Amino acid sequence: QVQLIESGGGLVQEGGSLRLSCAATGRTFRILSMAWFRQAPGKEREFVAGFSWSGDWANYADSAKGRFTISRDSAENTVHLQMNNLKPEDTAVYYCEAVIMGSTTDYWGQGTQVTVSS
């Protein structure tokens, strides 16, 4: 089992920055990849950014490229999402997701709200 706890959301003005964090606990040695998704009101959950636990690859949604950076603090098994130049359309609940070796389901955190005012 892996537990994911997000933090770092909040209210920010357009053009501002926020850094989200996702702390992974439990059997972290079984993590294959982690990612950030988001869900705005009335919309489906969408992929934002993700990377392999080994660091072999990283992917970003087109909306995140050039503005968001996903990174990992190996010592603390924490994944960060640095978000710069935020726009009102970035307003959503952001979720951390982990793909686990040998598991048929993904693991999700509880979500953290990001609100960008214009």
C-alpha positions in Angstrom: 0.0 0.0 0.0 1.0 3.6 -0.7 -0.5 6.7 0.8 -0.3 10.0 -0.9 -0.8 13.4 0.8 -0.9 16.6 -1.2 -0.2 20.1 0.1 0.6 23.5 -1.1 -2.6 24.6 -2.8 -4.2 28.0 -2.2 -5.4 31.3 -3.7 -3.0 33.2 -6.0 -3.4 36.0 -8.5 -2.9 35.6 -12.2 0.8 35.4 -13.0 1.7 34.2 -9.6 3.3 30.9 -8.6 2.5 27.9 -6.3 4.4 24.8 -5.4 2.4 21.7 -4.8 3.8 18.8 -2.8 2.8 15.1 -2.6 4.3 13.0 0.1 4.3 9.3 -0.5 4.5 6.9 2.4 4.2 3.1 2.8 5.7 0.8 0.2 7.3 3.5 -1.9 9.8 1.1 -3.3 7.0 -0.3 -5.4 6.2 3.0 -7.1 6.8 3.0 -10.9 5.6 6.5 -11.7 3.9 9.5 -10.3 1.8 12.2 -11.8 -0.3 15.3 -11.1 -3.8 15.5 -12.5 -6.4 18.2 -12.0 -10.2 18.6 -12.1 -12.0 21.8 -12.6 -15.7 22.2 -11.8 -17.9 20.5 -14.4 -14.9 19.0 -16.2 -13.2 15.7 -16.3 -10.0 15.0 -14.5 -7.0 15.7 -16.8 -3.3 14.9 -16.8 -0.9 17.7 -16.0 2.5 16.2 -15.6 4.2 12.9 -14.7 7.5 11.1 -14.5 9.0 7.7 -13.9 10.3 7.0 -10.4 13.6 6.1 -12.0 13.8 9.4 -13.7 13.9 7.9 -17.2 11.0 10.1 -18.6 8.8 13.0 -17.8 5.7 14.2 -19.6 3.7 17.4 -19.5 0.3 18.4 -20.9 0.5 21.1 -23.5 -1.1 23.5 -21.0 1.7 22.9 -18.5 4.7 23.0 -20.8 7.0 25.9 -20.1 5.1 26.9 -16.9 5.0 23.8 -14.7 7.9 21.6 -13.5 7.6 18.3 -11.8 10.4 17.1 -9.6 11.2 14.6 -6.9 12.9 14.9 -3.5 14.3 11.3 -3.3 15.3 11.6 0.4 11.7 12.4 1.5 9.8 10.5 -1.2 8.0 13.7 -2.1 7.0 14.9 -5.6 6.6 18.6 -6.3 4.8 20.5 -8.9 6.2 24.0 -9.4 3.6 26.1 -11.1 4.6 29.5 -12.5 2.7 32.1 -14.5 -0.6 30.8 -13.3 -3.8 31.5 -15.2 -7.4 31.5 -14.1 -7.9 28.4 -16.2 -5.5 26.6 -14.0 -8.1 26.7 -11.2 -8.9 23.2 -10.2 -8.4 20.5 -7.5 -5.0 19.0 -8.1 -4.5 15.3 -7.4 -1.3 13.3 -7.0 -1.4 9.8 -8.5 1.0 6.9 -8.2 1.3 3.7 -10.4 2.4 0.8 -8.2 4.3 -2.3 -9.3 2.0 -5.3 -9.2 -1.2 -3.3 -8.6 -4.2 -3.2 -11.0 -5.3 0.2 -9.6 -3.7 3.5 -9.3 -3.3 5.3 -6.0 -4.6 8.8 -5.5 -4.3 11.6 -2.9 -7.2 13.5 -1.5 -6.5 16.6 -3.7 -5.5 20.2 -3.0 -7.4 23.2 -4.3 -5.7 25.8 -6.5 -7.6 29.0 -7.3 -6.2 31.6 -9.6 -7.9 35.0 -9.6 -7.8 37.4 -12.5 
